[in-house]
Amino acid sequence: LNECGSIREACTVLARELVKDFGWSHVSILRIDRTAGKIRLIDQHSDQSPPIRLPEGWEQPIDAGVLGRVAKTGATQNVSNVLEDADYVPGVASVEVRAELSVPVFAVDGQDARWIINVEDALESAFATDECIALEEVASEVGGLMHRISELYVLSQCFNRASDSVFVTDAELRVRRANPAAARLLGYDGEKM
């Protein structure tokens, strides 16, 4: 995850590795968008045949379903039989989901859940206690990593789009990086710089 350059890349890696390591049917990573009042799919992975899939661009209201409970309470929700859960919102296609484990991911401030790791499985009572604990530990570590990736992306965009020339040097004052404005100042295009 440290090598990922964007939140989407991190979510792709995380979803794939969780499915591989735990053997779960489907893992999706979702963003809690409080401004729009929506929970939105970022990425997903499934090893089932036929695959369990959410449609691209999938979203749901922030106050609905198991995911809504996670967003509201900031607590893990382990639903061993979704057919008995009054709040369950069916979302995936191809396979009848029986169990759901949704874990909030907090950024470093620890105040609000920013993302949700959601596991949906074709088996009823699919999640062992040690799997729930492991996923909560993963979510805790991932929150800090995703926050740093997000900050790195913002800083990189600021660096590249700044109208002022910026040179980054090492301790011996050798130029290690320069932004496009610095290249223009010296008469180079970006590639030559």
N, C-alpha and C positions, 0 to 999 in steps of 0.2 A: 504493500500500500504506500510505503514511503516514496516509491518511484512514480506514483501516479501524478499526472499533471492537472487533473480536474476531478471534481466530485463524481461525475459520470464514470470516469475510468475507475475510480476507487470502488464504486458500487458494482461495476461489472466484475471486477476481481473478487470482491467480497461475496457476491451472490454465487458465483461459480465455485469458489473454494468451500463455502458452507455446504452446498449441495454435495460436493465431492467428499468432504471430510465426515459429514454426518449421515449421508445417504437419504436426505430428505427429498420429498417429491418436488417441491417448488419453493424457491426463496425469492422474495422481491424486496427491494429497498425503495422506500417512499419518502418524499419530502413533505413536511407539514408546512403548508403555506397559509399562515394565519391571516395575512392581508386579504387573500382571495377567499378564505373560508373553505379551502380544499386540501385534501391529501392527494398528492400526485405521484405516480409511478416514475422512478428514475431509471431503474434497470431491474432485470429479473433473470433467473436461470432455472431450468428444469431438466432432469434426466429421465423423466417418465416417457413412456411410449403408449399412447399418444401424449405429447407434452402438455402439462398444465401451463397455460399461458394467460396473462392479462392482455387485453388489446393494447396496442401502442397508444400512448396518450391517455391511458386510463386515469381517471380521477374519481373521487367521491367526496361528498360533503364532510367537513371536519367534525360535525356533530353526529355522525351516523356510524353504526357498526362497531365491531371490535376495535378497529383502528381509531375510531373516534374516542373510544374509552381510553386508549393509550394516550392520545393527544391531550385529552382533558385531565387525566389523572397523573400522567407521567409514570405509570406503573406497568409492569409486564402483565400481559393477559395470556393465560394458557387455557384454551378452550378445547377440552378433550373430545367433545362431540358437538360440532357446530349446529347440528340439526335440533339440538335442545337449547340453543342460545337464541333468545328473542332478538338480540341486536345484530346477529350475523347478517352481513350483506354479501350475497354470492357475487363473486367477481371473476373467477377463473373459468376457462372453457376446457372442454375435452374430457375432464375427469371429475367425478363427484368428490369434492373435498369433504373430509370427515373431521379433521382436527386442524387447529390453528394456534400458532404461538407467535405473539407480536411483542417485540421488545423495543422500548424507546431508546433512541440514541441522543445523548446530550452533547452539546458543544461544551467547551471548557468552562463556560460560566456556570453550568449546572443548574440553570434556572428553568429553562423551557426545553422540552424535547424538540429537536430540530428535524430529525429523521426517524423512520421506523424500519426495523428489520422484521419482515413478516414471513413466517414459514407456514405453508399450507401443505397438508399431507393427506393422501388418500386413505390412510388408516385411522380408525378411531382410537383415541388415547395414544397417539403416536409418539409423544415426547416424554422421555425419561427425565427424572429430576436432575440427574447430572448433565443432561443436554440443556435443560433450561438454565442451569447455573453457568454452564460454559458459554451459552449465547449471551447471557447478561455480562459476563466478563469481556467477551469479544466486543459487545456494544460499547462498553465503557472505554476500552482502548481505542476503538474506531472513532468515537466521538472526538477525541483529541486530535487524531490523525486527520480526520475530515475537516476539522476547524483549521488546522495548519495548512492543508491543501487549499482551502478556500481563501485564506489570507495570502498565501503564496500567489494564487491566481490574480487576486486583486492587486497585489504589489507589482506583479509582472505587467499587468495591463497599464498600471500607472506609469511604470518605468518606460514602457514602449510608446505610450501615447502622450507623454509629457512634451510640452512645446519647448521647454528648456533643455539644453544639452546636459546629459548626465554621463560621466565616465566612472566606472568602477575599477579601482586599482587594488593591487596587493600591497603587502608591507614594503616592498621595494619600489613602489610607485609605478609598476608595470601595469598598463591598461589591460584589464581582463574582460571588460564588457563595456559597450557604449550603446546608447539608445539611438533610434533613427534621427532624432534632432541633432545629436552629436555628429552623425555621419553626414547629414546635410551641411552642417557648419564647416566641416572639413572637405566638402565637395565629393563625397562618396555616396554610392547608393548602398542599401542595406547589406547586400551580399558581399561587396568588396570590403566593407568595414569589418 
